[in-house]
Amino acid sequence: MTAESQNGARSAETAAPSAADTGHYGHGHHGDGKLKLAVGAVGVVFGDIGTSPLYAFRETFAGHHPIEPDRLHIYGVLSLVFWSMMLVVTFKYVLTIMKADNKGEGGSLALLALISRSSGEKRWTWPIILLGVFATALFYGDSMITPAMSVLSATEGLRYIDPGFAPYIVPIALAILIGLFALQSRGTAKVGALFGPIMLTYFLTLAGLGIMHIAANPWIIAETLNPVNALRFFYVDGFTAFIALGAVVLAVTGAEALYADMGHFGRGPIGISWLAFVLPALMLNYMGQGAMVLAAEAGPRADLISDPFFQMMPQYLEVPVVILALLATIIASQAVISGAFSLTQQAIQLGFMPRLRVEHTSASAAGQIYIPVVNWGLMVMVVLLVIGFGSSSNLAAAYGIAVTGAMFIDTCLLSVVLFTLWKWPAWKALPVLAVFFTVDIAYFGANLIKVPDGGWVPLAIGLTIFTMLTTWSRGRKLMQQEMAEGAMPIPVFVKSAANSATRVPGTAVFMTSTSDGVPHALLHNLKHNKVLHERIILLTIKIADVPFVQEEKLCQLEDLGRGFHRLILHYGFMQPVDVPEALGRVTSCGGEFKMIETSFFLSRQTLIAASKPGMPIWREKLFAWMLRNSESAMEYFRLPTNRVVELGSQVAI
């Protein structure tokens, strides 16, 4: 990437890729049977959007801005739900945005990397970069609200099994969520095998419950598919219909997960499972809820609309369906938590975050990771949200604004893709973008009304994280600029040091963030110890703007003469960095590397706040705090702990 939020924002020992690097890479998504992948996608990708029937229809009618559950409004809302799914999920994400993959990977950061690599140093990329970073920040707000909202809404179904559960709904939801976060460090490989069958059963149950009620009113299908009913809703009620969009959008929350998880399953399998299975199951359930409420012409319609999902099932199915709904919400929460881990790893690799401890929970699946700081931070926020809001209906007021904000940003990024990457003519791109922007602005505007009722929570979380990400980015750039000033050229140093310093046996690896200039650790070592090892490796790690680097392109070696070698290791932003493993493959610079004879020298910078025009003092202090608390390079790059020497220096920015 090439704009400010990426330049110098690399980890202390990484550097940005050059334009020439882009031809070196491939992606790590390997083909598999489409049907098998489609089933797997049902278990992971559609958890969030799949649990929306528990609360979306209810909130439209009985939420903070209730509307009368009569024929006009029910048909209008069902039509809005269907056409929202078609426009937002099917047309926007499945058929359009998912074509904009970065070597098979999707998501805001992957798309941002693709745009940045293709656009170069153009001035207009700066606001695009900032938009992408803000979308990333909003995702964290969404990943806190989704587990709280979905698990709490399913737990509330226990009161229909026995009213005595009512006082214990919040404690039970908290116990489930805390248990879920506590299990993250053990990985999801074993329980993950159950996700697909459970979610398949869940979606079949949704469809079955819907069909039971649609059978009494089959005309509701035609009324739902008819867009005139949605337009009539706006014509008759105007602003009330606009406000209802803030609840209708709950039916499509999770649409962005299709794009983010594209690298795991592929665009084809996700599209197949959505169009052939998930979309029909969801719409059958929504239409079933509407048919049930309409059928209660003389009955307590207001009571039904207060929680239509749990009241649409026969009594003999209450216990298994509530348990199934709980399992589905746990799986949806797991997918969001895993997504937060994956996004954080990408952000670290791409230089938007400081290094954090990343643990791999599977020896075979590189994508299964656990990040303790993110895990416990999410858990604390989720617990506070459940306690603070107390019910899924209250949480619904906070839910949606982060999602619609991220969807709007995705459309902004898509507009760049259409014009600069795909070279669409204006007559073709503008109508598509006009539809997407109209829908996104309508949904985002409707959700802004929720800000006083709780919508400020995800916005505050997003702004806080955005501030931290941009502060880290700017701080790293300033620090690297400061360290680069006055750096001695490598050829000059090699000639002078090789003749004057005493050479000792062994190998010294000096890690450096740039491929020119002498590393500070090397200068300090020579200054204080007055010796040089027989073999000296200047090691730079470059994180490419693609998810995976081909194995044969991992190492780039240059002989600098007199025992000095320049080694560059290339990694994709989805790949873990393992320096000893990579050195084990290098044999062409004086023999193989033996860890017992190799020492790793690292620079550790201490930031000194200065009155330079780089950043305000409060941002410098925030950056210094992030720098102090970042994971050490030794652990992040998996260096042997007994072979590392850290040499400190002070930097003023």
Stockholm file with secondary structure:
# STOCKHOLM 1.0

chainA/1-653         MTAESQNGARSAETAAPSAADTGHYGHGHHGDGKLKLAVGAVGVVFGDIGTSPLYAFRETFAGHHPIEPDRLHIYGVLSLVFWSMMLVVTFKYVLTIMKADNKGEGGSLALLALISRSSGEKRWTWPIILLGVFATALFYGDSMITPAMSVLSATEGLRYIDPGFAPYIVPIALAILIGLFALQSRGTAKVGALFGPIMLTYFLTLAGLGIMHIAANPWIIAETLNPVNALRFFYVDGFTAFIALGAVVLAVTGAEALYADMGHFGRGPIGISWLAFVLPALMLNYMGQGAMVLAAEAGPRADLISDPFFQMMPQYLEVPVVILALLATIIASQAVISGAFSLTQQAIQLGFMPRLRVEHTSASAAGQIYIPVVNWGLMVMVVLLVIGFGSSSNLAAAYGIAVTGAMFIDTCLLSVVLFTLWKWPAWKALPVLAVFFTVDIAYFGANLIKVPDGGWVPLAIGLTIFTMLTTWSRGRKLMQQEMAEGAMPIPVFVKSAANSATRVPGTAVFMTSTSDGVPHALLHNLKHNKVLHERIILLTIKIADVPFVQEEKLCQLEDLGRGFHRLILHYGFMQPVDVPEALGRVTSCGGEFKMIETSFFLSRQTLIAASKPGMPIWREKLFAWMLRNSESAMEYFRLPTNRVVELGSQVAI
#=GR chainA/1-653 SS CCSTTTTTCSCTTEECCCGGGGGGEECCCCCCCHHHHHHHHHHHTTHHHHTGGGTHHHHHHHSSSCCCCSHHHHHHHHHHHHHHIIIIIIIIIITTGGGSCBTTBCSHHHHHHHHHHHHTTCTTHHHHHHHHHHHHHHHHHHHHHHHHHHHHHHHTTHHHHCGGGGGGHHHHHHHHHHHHHHTGGGCSHHHHHHHHHHHHHHHHHHHHHHHHHHTTCTHHHHHHHCHHHHHHHHHHHTHHHHHHHHHHGGGGTTHHHHHHTHHHHCHHHHHHHIIIIIHHHHHHHHHHHHHHHHHCSSSCHHHHHTSHHHHSSCGGGHHHHHHHHHHHHHHHHHHHHHHHHHHHHHHHHTTSSCCCCCEECCSSCTTCEECHHHHHHHHHHHHHHHHHHCSHHHHHTTSSHHHHHHHHHHHHHHHHIIIIISCCCHHHHHHHHHHHHHHHHHHHHHHHTTGGGTTHHHHHHHHHHHHHHHHHHHHHHHHHHHHHTTCCCHHHHHHHHHHHSEEEEEEEEEECSSSSSCCHHHHHHHHHHCEEEEEEEEEEEEECSSSEECGGGSEEEEEEETTEEEEEEEECTTSCCCHHHHHTTCCTTTSCCCGGGEEEEEEEEEEECCSSSSSCHHHHHHHHHHHHHSCCHHHHTTCCGGGEEEEEEEEEC
#=GC SS_cons         CCSTTTTTCSCTTEECCCGGGGGGEECCCCCCCHHHHHHHHHHHTTHHHHTGGGTHHHHHHHSSSCCCCSHHHHHHHHHHHHHHIIIIIIIIIITTGGGSCBTTBCSHHHHHHHHHHHHTTCTTHHHHHHHHHHHHHHHHHHHHHHHHHHHHHHHTTHHHHCGGGGGGHHHHHHHHHHHHHHTGGGCSHHHHHHHHHHHHHHHHHHHHHHHHHHTTCTHHHHHHHCHHHHHHHHHHHTHHHHHHHHHHGGGGTTHHHHHHTHHHHCHHHHHHHIIIIIHHHHHHHHHHHHHHHHHCSSSCHHHHHTSHHHHSSCGGGHHHHHHHHHHHHHHHHHHHHHHHHHHHHHHHHTTSSCCCCCEECCSSCTTCEECHHHHHHHHHHHHHHHHHHCSHHHHHTTSSHHHHHHHHHHHHHHHHIIIIISCCCHHHHHHHHHHHHHHHHHHHHHHHTTGGGTTHHHHHHHHHHHHHHHHHHHHHHHHHHHHHTTCCCHHHHHHHHHHHSEEEEEEEEEECSSSSSCCHHHHHHHHHHCEEEEEEEEEEEEECSSSEECGGGSEEEEEEETTEEEEEEEECTTSCCCHHHHHTTCCTTTSCCCGGGEEEEEEEEEEECCSSSSSCHHHHHHHHHHHHHSCCHHHHTTCCGGGEEEEEEEEEC
//
